Structures are given as structure tokens and as C-alpha cells.
Amino acid sequence: MDRIRIRGGQRLNGEIPISGAKNAALPLMIASLLTDDTLTLRNMPRLADVNLLARILGNHGADMTVDGKRHGCNNVQGDTVHLTARTIVDTTAPYEFVSRMRASFWVLGPLLGRCHEARVSLPGGCAIGTRPVDLHISGLAALGADIDLEDGYVIATAPKGLIGARVSFPKVSVGATHNVLMAATLARGETVIENAAREPEVRDLADCLVKMGAKIEGAGTDTISIQGVERLHGATHRVLPDRIETGTYAMAVAMTGGDVELIGAQGDLLDAALDTLRQTGVTVDKTNRGLRVARNGSGIEPVDVSTSPFPGFPTDLQAQFMALMTMAKGRSEITENIFENRFMHVQELARLGANIQLDGDKAIVTGVDTLNGAQVMATDLRASVSLVIAGLAAEGETVINRVYHLDRGFERIERKLGDCGADISRLSE
Ligand code: EPZ
């Protein structure tokens, strides 16, 4: 199993290309199930999760071909994918797949919309919390689907097709919004989603669906209206830049000091995180090509953060920000409001010498002058990358185990950081 070795202490200077957003790419790929035409997606990140989802969609009958060159790579292909689900050959998403990638549960809405039936395994819990799917189920039931739970599977049918309805979510859910939005594009009549997720990835999915012929208004706000249509057609769409990757590298620069331009980054996708970073003493400026992030010799100011749905501070940057705060000039308080168990990185950061106390949904971080390299491992993607950030500033050698978590969501991380002066390498076994 691959590991990442970092020898800390180098400042980061240079350029980092920002990839297409994983959390937009996944629902966009799933949207290909809604049509028998080809959906072409550009600016696709090359990630383990994308490959796994391609296999899952292949099981339903979708073919994926890949072309295009990616920024900074001469020989590597993978920037553009074409997905064609000419015929849906199987409406079951088995446990073996859904248990490995929660987002694959989102095939439920499109399969119901197009085939009027779907059998999708429950995803189960995961390392960051229980993560139920009640909102997905109640949303699709509101559109007229009959839904049963049997042997760990959601069995949904709508023999006469889905019917538009008012879906009012009691809690904001990105995935439930994606699922109901996709299903509603092929329902009869109007669907209104209230308390919809406002995340940019929802807007990106809606933009693509509109190119495919869907009638959608309000995506990006908390009320989305969808007028169902009879069929969707093919389209070409460019995946928006990854705001979590952007924030992660910005925090890495804040941690090590230095000056890096994040090429292709879009600041308005992560205003809350960038404002917080500025308060820590980092400068963040818009450039013609993206964002420039810099910190000179002055130390890191402690800042309190509290995660919330977009446009608030994202839960997917909480671990990275905590890594930064471990070396701040004082005490900060980090509150996690989205997932109940998203502090698995705390004990690993402590192995590097961080001083963090947990109190329910709060972590109280008292900055230290130095971190020291150690062997660490993490149980999820964002937790893993928080250890990379800490390792970049730690004295000596940090070895991060279970790199497959990183490969799920960060494209060529060791090259992107290495090109900016980090001493980082992948140890393959
Ligand atoms: C998406 O997960 C992202 N995943 C997550 O990123 C992200 O952390 C999360 O949104 C929040 O922003 C992808 O886009 C692939 P939710 P999702 O439904 O859709 C509760 C990463 O690292 N809830 O918005 O699964 C849930 O338990 C990943 O890239 C219900 O109670 O998250 C949580 O507390 C991790 N019932 C809250 O809502 C439901 O039916 C928000 O979850 C659904 C969710």
C-alpha cells in the first residue's frame, strides 16, 4: 500500500493548478444516466473516486471513454470524459459498490426518473458519522415513488413515472438535493425543493442539466423549481474548479509560509474560508489566472471557526484548518456542525505534537511552536490531507499511511506540492 513521506520545513513557492471539483464531477457523471445521448464532461479530475464511479455506472449500462490532456502533464490523458448510457441494463446498485462510495447512492433519483424503478443498497455508516439517507427517501417519496427497505436495499418504484411535488427538506443536504433535483427533471409537472443545498456543486449540476434540456430555476439559492420534461439530451459541460482543493493548498501555504498562485481557482466559491484565512495573517488576492496566497515570516493568528452549509465555512476544510491552528500563536476553537464524528484527525495530529482538546462538537486547539514528524494514518480524505499540511511544517520526517484516502480526492498531490518546493514523495510497495 502506498505511503507519502514528507520532510517538513520547506516554504511553498510557485504555482499549483487546481483540478475540477470531485464533488461536482461525481453527480455530473451520475446525471449521464438521465439520457441515452452522450454527456461530455471537461476539466475532470483524475481520481480514484471517478474511476470507481465509472465502474458503478458501467454496471447500469453506461460507457465511459476518456480523452484530453491535463494542465501540466505532457502524456497523461484524462481531462475529458464522454459518458453514454444508451440503455440502462440494470437498475440495481449493489452493496459492493455503494458501500465503497456513498455518492453512488445518488443513482437512485436518475434511475427512478428514467426507468421508473431502482434498487440501491443503503450506504451504511462511515468514518465521519452515521450519515443517514432519510432525506433522499422522503424527497423521492414526495415525487410519488413507492419506497421499501428490504435486506439493506432501497427498493423504489413509480410505475407511472414520478410526479412533481413540493419537497421541503427539514435539514440541508447536498446529496438529497442532487438526488431529488435529478429525479425531478424527468417527473411530470413542477417540483419545488425548499431548503435546498446552496453549494456551488448543486448549481454546477443544475447548469449541466439545463444544457441537457432540463428546466430549472433557482439553483444556488435555497429554493429550486424544476419543470419536468419528457426527455433529456446530450451536452458538454466543464466541471467547476475544486473549492476544497483550493482551500487546502491555501492552508498549506499559510502553514509553511511562502507565495503560491493557485491557477484556475475561483475565490467566490470559498469566500468564508478565504476570509478566515486572511484573519490568520495570510494575504489572498485575485489574479488573472486564479488566486495568489502568501504569508511572510509573521506568525499564524488563532481564529475560531464553526462549520456550516454553504456559504459558511465548509466541513470539508475543517481538518485542514485545524492543522493550521496547531501552530497558531494562541488558542482557537473549532466547532463541527455538519458531521458528528469528524474529528478523527485529532489523535493523529497529536502524534505530531499538536495540543488539541475535544469537547463534544468543539475542538480547542492551543498552538505550539513546533510539530515533530511521525508515522500517522487517517480514516478519511480530508483528515489525511490535514496530516499532509501538518507534515509540511513538522520538523523531520512524517510518513502518512493509507494514502488511498488521499487518492480518492486529491489529484497528483505529491507532484503539485513538490513542484512548489515541498520535500514530499510517494513510497510505493
Ligand atoms: C456531501 O456529502 C459531500 N460529498 C461531502 O464531502 C460534504 O462533507 C457534505 O456534502 C457536506 O458539505 C460529496 O459531494 C460527494 P449531506 P453528503 O447530505 O451529500 C445529514 C468529502 O470529503 N443527512 O449534505 O453525503 C448528514 O448526516 C465529502 O469530499 C441526514 O440527516 O452530505 C449530515 O449531518 C465527505 N439525512 C448533513 O445532513 C440525509 O438523508 C449533511 O450531509 C442526508 C444527510
Boltz pocket constraint, residues with backbone or C-beta under 6 A from the ligand:
constraints:
  - pocket:
      binder: B
      contacts: [[A, 22], [A, 23], [A, 24], [A, 26], [A, 102], [A, 103], [A, 129], [A, 130], [A, 131], [A, 132], [A, 133], [A, 134], [A, 135], [A, 136], [A, 137], [A, 171], [A, 172], [A, 173], [A, 174], [A, 175], [A, 176], [A, 315], [A, 316], [A, 337], [A, 338], [A, 339], [A, 340], [A, 381], [A, 382], [A, 409]]
      max_distance: 6.0
